[in-house]
Amino acid sequence: MKHLQTTPTQTINAKGRLITFEKPLIMGILNVTPDSFFDGGRHNNLDHALQKAEELIQQGVDIIDIGAYSSRPGATPVSSEEEINRAIPVIRELTKRHPYLILSIDTFRADVAEACVEAGVHIINDISGGTLDERMFAIVARLQVPYILMHMRGTPETMQTLTDYEDIAVDVATALGEKISTLRALGVKDIILDPGFGFAKTIEQNYELLYRVNELHYFGLPILGGISRKSMIYKKLSITPEEALTGTIALNTLLLTKGVQILRVHDVKEAKQLVTLLF
């Protein structure tokens, strides 16, 4: 019954841990910020963050993505020092409690990425694709950790004014391809692509990209899909993010049919069930 397949030949090396994609992986979101769009403030102290992480682990999460800086439009900027101070205690405690757990850090700052990798993080997840900190690519190359390369234009504050594309899927692929070439020239070996749903894209463009995300397989790299509870769901349905789980599951199903290998989600239990049913 299970006709869907990922590409098992693709692997990434996460600090000596070989990650393969015989079936899709689930990345659980752990925001340690006071102002993220969906779960802001729920896990912004150490105890609450660790409690949430344990819940994700019990639900079968494959990767935990730790975010200490909200990228939503209008979010209050914080310093690198504050971002590091939010993330590091969580990373260190999770590394101590669960030494085999794969962790990623959701940051566009090279100094934050470096500090978090030194503290135990395995993967750098950069929403800006290296555009907001020119040092990021060099840091990734030096650290030799997997890098999630996401497509975005501008900054979180300006991105929604930068949605002029000739062909959304082709333009996103072209932009990612140029950065892949730069990363390869620097010696970066493990790259994961993220088309950047919701970042510098209209709702209509998000859906066009969703239906054509399989075109990114041209690069032969793992693809991450992050649509969990985003505005492309709740605005289209005229509901709130809290009501967007059903829509999230529906669109994640579509992503899986397009060969996406990693789903980044708020709701790990439901995503794991989806993968179990399809694979």
C-alpha positions as a printed Julia matrix, in Angstrom:
279×3 Matrix{Float64}:
   0.0    0.0     0.0
   2.89   2.34    0.62
   3.69   3.71   -2.81
   5.4    6.93   -1.74
   9.18   6.9    -1.6
  11.88   9.3    -0.59
  15.42   9.01   -1.94
  17.35   6.7     0.4
  20.68   7.44   -1.29
  20.63  10.97    0.16
  22.38  11.24    3.49
  23.66  14.02    5.72
  26.45  13.85    8.26
  25.42  15.53   11.51
  28.67  15.67   13.52
  29.36  12.01   12.88
  25.73  10.91   12.92
  24.59   9.68    9.52
  21.01  10.77    8.8
  19.2    8.93    6.01
  15.82   9.39    4.35
  14.3    5.96    3.81
  11.18   7.66    5.11
  10.51  11.33    5.88
  11.8   12.86    9.08
   9.87  15.08   11.46
  11.48  18.26   12.75
   9.7   19.56   15.84
   9.64  23.28   16.52
  10.83  24.48   19.93
  10.57  28.26   20.19
  12.2   29.79   23.26
  10.95  33.26   22.4
   8.24  35.44   23.93
   6.69  36.44   20.58
   6.62  33.7    17.94
   3.43  33.72   15.86
   1.94  30.48   17.2
   3.59  29.43   20.46
   5.3   32.62   21.57
   5.88  32.8    25.32
   4.85  29.22   26.06
   8.37  27.83   26.34
  10.53  30.89   27.01
  12.07  29.65   30.24
  14.29  26.62   30.68
  11.83  24.41   32.53
   8.99  25.04   30.09
  11.29  24.54   27.09
  12.61  21.25   28.44
   9.1   20.07   29.23
   8.05  20.79   25.64
  11.16  19.06   24.31
  10.41  15.93   26.34
   6.89  15.94   24.91
   8.29  16.13   21.36
  10.69  13.28   22.08
   7.92  11.09   23.47
   5.93  11.75   20.28
   8.8   10.45   18.16
  10.47  13.62   16.9
  13.55  13.08   14.7
  15.06  16.57   14.97
  14.3   19.42   17.38
  14.67  22.88   15.87
  15.4   25.47   18.55
  14.48  29.07   17.79
  15.47  31.97   20.03
  14.63  34.85   17.68
  11.15  35.36   16.28
  11.12  35.94   12.51
   7.5   37.02   12.33
   6.93  40.52   10.89
   6.85  43.1    13.66
   8.67  40.94   16.19
  10.92  42.82   18.6
  14.59  42.51   17.53
  16.96  41.02   20.07
  20.75  41.07   20.27
  22.98  38.11   19.44
  23.85  37.9    23.11
  20.19  37.6    24.09
  19.56  35.01   21.39
  22.52  32.95   22.61
  21.46  33.29   26.24
  17.99  31.97   25.38
  19.21  29.01   23.34
  22.37  27.7    25.01
  20.9   26.48   28.33
  18.26  24.47   26.45
  20.84  23.01   24.08
  23.23  22.02   26.85
  20.53  20.39   28.96
  19.01  18.48   26.05
  22.46  17.31   24.94
  23.14  16.06   28.46
  19.78  14.32   28.84
  19.52  12.94   25.29
  23.0   12.59   23.75
  21.64  10.91   20.61
  19.02  13.57   19.88
  19.58  15.62   16.71
  19.28  19.37   17.36
  19.17  22.28   14.93
  19.37  26.0    15.64
  17.04  28.35   13.81
  19.15  31.48   13.38
  20.43  33.81   10.67
  23.4   35.0    12.75
  26.8   33.39   12.32
  27.97  34.05   15.88
  24.79  32.5    17.29
  25.15  29.5    15.01
  28.76  29.0    16.03
  28.02  29.23   19.76
  25.14  26.78   19.47
  27.13  24.23   17.46
  29.86  24.41   20.1
  27.18  23.8    22.74
  25.92  20.66   20.99
  23.73  21.59   18.01
  24.13  19.45   14.86
  22.4   21.49   12.13
  22.16  25.2    11.25
  18.75  26.33    9.98
  19.1   29.79    8.4
  15.89  31.46    7.24
  17.87  34.07    5.32
  19.97  31.73    3.21
  23.07  33.67    4.22
  21.74  37.08    3.18
  21.39  38.62    6.66
  24.9   37.75    7.88
  27.65  37.61    5.28
  29.79  35.49    7.65
  27.31  32.61    7.81
  28.53  30.58    4.83
  32.15  30.74    6.0
  31.13  29.63    9.5
  29.14  26.71    8.11
  32.11  25.69    5.97
  34.48  25.83    8.94
  32.16  23.96   11.29
  31.24  21.35    8.63
  27.69  20.86    9.87
  24.56  20.41    7.73
  23.05  23.69    6.6
  19.38  24.3     5.85
  19.38  26.8     2.99
  16.07  28.65    2.86
  14.79  31.03    0.22
  13.86  34.5     1.42
  14.14  38.05    0.15
  14.84  41.08    2.33
  14.29  40.87    6.07
  11.34  39.64    8.14
  10.2   43.28    8.24
  10.46  43.93    4.48
  10.0   40.5     2.88
   6.3   40.87    2.08
   7.06  43.89   -0.1
   9.44  41.78   -2.23
   7.06  39.34   -3.92
   7.61  40.21   -7.58
   8.54  37.0    -9.45
   8.42  36.03  -13.11
   7.91  32.36  -12.21
   7.9   31.59   -8.51
   9.21  28.02   -8.73
  11.9   28.82  -11.29
  12.99  31.99   -9.5
  13.24  30.22   -6.14
  15.2   27.35   -7.71
  17.55  29.76   -9.46
  18.24  31.72   -6.27
  18.87  28.52   -4.3
  21.07  27.15   -7.06
  23.35  30.18   -6.97
  23.81  29.79   -3.23
  24.4   26.06   -3.51
  27.28  26.84   -5.88
  28.74  29.33   -3.41
  28.46  26.86   -0.51
  30.03  24.05   -2.55
  32.94  26.31   -3.51
  33.54  26.93    0.19
  33.55  23.19    0.9
  30.11  22.79    2.48
  29.09  19.16    1.98
  25.64  18.75    3.54
  22.88  21.09    2.33
  19.13  20.8     2.87
  16.83  22.99    0.77
  13.85  24.91    2.14
  11.7   26.8    -0.41
  10.66  29.25    2.3
   6.89  29.07    2.37
   5.54  32.35    3.75
   8.77  34.3     3.32
   8.61  36.98    0.6
   5.7   35.2    -1.05
   2.01  35.92   -1.42
  -0.56  33.31   -0.46
  -1.1   32.5    -4.14
   2.65  32.16   -4.72
   2.95  29.85   -1.72
   0.4   27.48   -3.24
   2.03  27.6    -6.68
   5.35  26.74   -5.03
   3.71  24.0    -2.98
   2.37  22.25   -6.08
   5.74  22.56   -7.84
   8.12  21.93   -4.93
   9.17  18.65   -6.55
  11.06  20.72   -9.14
  13.71  21.32   -6.46
  14.68  17.64   -6.68
  16.76  18.76   -9.66
  19.56  19.57   -7.19
  19.65  16.07   -5.68
  19.45  17.45   -2.14
  17.01  16.74    0.7
  14.07  19.15    0.83
  12.45  20.52    3.98
   8.87  21.75    3.99
   7.74  24.2     6.66
   4.07  25.14    6.37
   2.9   24.32    9.9
   0.02  26.61   10.96
   1.25  29.4     8.65
  -0.83  32.24    7.28
  -1.1   30.54    3.89
  -3.42  28.15    5.74
  -5.24  30.21    8.33
  -5.75  33.33    6.21
  -7.03  31.31    3.28
  -9.51  29.55    5.6
 -10.31  32.71    7.66
  -9.37  30.97   10.9
  -6.68  31.39   13.58
  -3.3   29.61   13.77
  -4.73  27.59   16.67
  -7.4   26.22   14.32
  -4.99  25.39   11.49
  -3.96  21.82   12.39
  -6.27  20.15    9.87
  -5.03  22.41    7.09
  -1.45  21.74    8.13
  -1.96  17.98    7.89
  -3.58  18.35    4.47
  -0.72  20.4     3.05
   1.93  18.21    4.69
   0.32  15.25    2.93
   0.75  17.08   -0.36
   4.39  17.85    0.48
   5.03  14.16    1.1
   3.5   13.22   -2.25
   5.99  15.66   -3.81
   8.94  13.83   -2.22
   9.74  16.26    0.6
  12.01  14.48    3.1
  11.67  16.65    6.22
   8.5   18.2     7.65
   9.02  21.05   10.1
   6.0   21.1    12.4
   4.51  22.29   15.66
   2.45  19.09   16.01
   4.81  16.13   16.03
   2.34  13.4    17.0
   0.04  14.12   14.08
   2.94  14.41   11.62
   4.39  11.09   12.75
   1.01   9.47   12.29
   0.86  10.9     8.78
   4.25   9.43    7.9
   3.28   6.07    9.4
   0.14   5.95    7.26
   1.91   6.88    4.02
   5.21   5.07    4.46
